[in-house]
Amino acid sequence: MTTEDTSQKKNLRTIVIASAAGTTFEWYDFFIFGSLTTIIAQNFYAGLNETLATIAALATFAVGFIARPLGALVFGHIGDKKGRKGTFLYTILVMGLATIAIGLLPTYKQVGILAPVLLIILRIVQGFALGGEYGGAAIYVAEHAPANKRGAYTGWIQTSAGFGLIAALVVILVTRKTISEPVFADWGWRIPFIVSAGLLAVSVYIRARTAESPAFKALHEQGQLAKSPLSEIFTRWPNFKGMLIALFGFMTAQGVVWYTTFFYTQVFLTSIVRLDPADMNTLVMGMTLVSACLYVAFAALSDKIGRKPVMVFGILLACIAFFPGYQALMKLGNPDLEAAQRTNPVYVVADPAQCSFQFDLFNTAQFTTPCDLAKSVVTGIGTPYVSRADTTAGQSATIHIGAQIITVPSGMGLDKAGLKALKAKAAGEVKAALKAAGYPEKADPKKANLWAMFGILCIFAVACTALYGPMASALVEMFPTRVRYTAMSLPYNIGTGWFGGLQPVLSFAMVAASGNIYFGLWYPVATGLLAVLVSLLFLKETHGRDLHKIE
């Protein structure tokens, strides 16, 4: 190996480290919020019952994702016009400052409705910044890497998501162990957000030392930069077609599979299985450590056999594994609860004409019919139920638990205080009936088979990393250098942001509305199967493609 080869290899390592380190930090920022959903709900949505507060917090989490495509358009335009390096330096600064600000926000008890309003604004800022981050980092590495190792090198960008989640979980776990749980719930949750100030300084320093990508420099020197990247994407069919194939062929699946694996599992284990939060964090952290190695492994494999077969394998494995996997998590994590649900199921008997799908993303609707109130009370406690139609139910619904029957009257005409009192009374009666029927309040740590649960989570991780590992190189190879930043960032952030970011809140609301704790899994499974179909029909293999000759 010549001195020049050694120097180029060392320079490439520096580029990968700089890109992955910054992306890790930005994912850390974003993941803190998702990992602290329950705490966020308690501090910013006080006054709602537990389930509605969780849905509201998940909706706030989703708002950040909704803003991501806008960030992709703005920062993608800047990246294609002004360069890769400077653009993703801006994104990390915006993301970091917004995260620190969340740690300093007043709570609902301190300033009322202003607290969630400020929180939502900062989440939008975070999502806006992250919308421009991923595309810049992936392109920067891909445009430096040799064609036959592009997957392996960009795989480290994919791994950064895992490292970011690990860092978030470690900081949260250490903070929880250092101070008591009540103190953490009161103000200790702020520490992981504020700690990011140090990480921000390190990340900015590393990125500031890198140089512009050779592909962009060559295009700049030739005077071939796109005057209007957006116009070239939407008015030139090959570019627009490529975005549609990327979006529906694997990006929508990536979004829902990733968040079903790494985030919805946290909501499911905490709110439905009722596992101890520390055990849940340990399981997810272990799964994430395993996944960190798999991203690069599957990305490197795609350099040899192609991007398409590896990604399609990941999607299919997820579609096959989610339903039996989540059912096994319930049986292994809380066998007493699973047995109680089987032997003494909860029935909600009501007039179906009075039942509605209680998906309220912005928490503005009022559900006051007997059917809606009964379902809201039961799911507010985190208990699945079976619906039974009774067209003669009239102005009340009944909840049947074993031999006990709880009557829930209509809430129409009641003010907010009266409606809250009605729900509280019914919830108290339901909790007493559940306890009498053998429903445990929490999972028994001695009966939870954590190792078996870890094995199931690792199957999810294999599916997720097989899809996500080769994805960066696949996206980069689909578009020409002139519009690459914008063209790949848009489908990535729509798929991850809109389809993936909405997955936790939509799946959880589907469970709350249907009573079936597994019903929400139909969303990722159906989306994944559609992506497989589109990939098989329209997605062309791209591995090894010369990035300078894509037009």
Secondary structure, 3 states (H helix, E strand, C coil): CCHHHHHHHHHHHHHHHHHHHHHHHHHHHHHHHHHCHHHHHHHHCCCCCHHHHHHHHHHHHHHHHHCHHHHHHHHHHHHHHHCHHHHHHHHHHHHHHHHHHHCCCCCHHHHCCHHHHHHHHHHHHHHHHHHHHHHHHHHHHHCCCCHHHHHHHHHHHHHHHHHHHHHHHHHHHHHHHHCCHHHHHHHHCHHHHHHHHHHHHHHHHHHHCCCCCHHHHHHHHCCCCCCCHHHHHHHCHHHHHHHHHHHHHHHHHHHHHHHHHHCHHHHHHHHHCCCCHHHHHHHHHHHHHHHHHHHHHHHHHHHHHCHHHHHHHHHHHHHHHHHHHHHHHHHHHCHHHHHHHHHCCEEEEECHHHCCCCCCCCCCCCCCCHHHHHHHHHHHCCCCCEEEECCCCCCEEEEEECCEEEEEECCCCCCHHHHHHHHHHHHHHHHHHHHHCCCCCCCCCCCCCHHHHHHHHHHHHHHHHHHHCCHHHHHHCCCCHHHHHHHHHHHHHHHHHHHHCCHHHHHHHHHHHHCCCCHHHHHHHHHHHHHHHHHHHHCCCCCCCCHHHCC
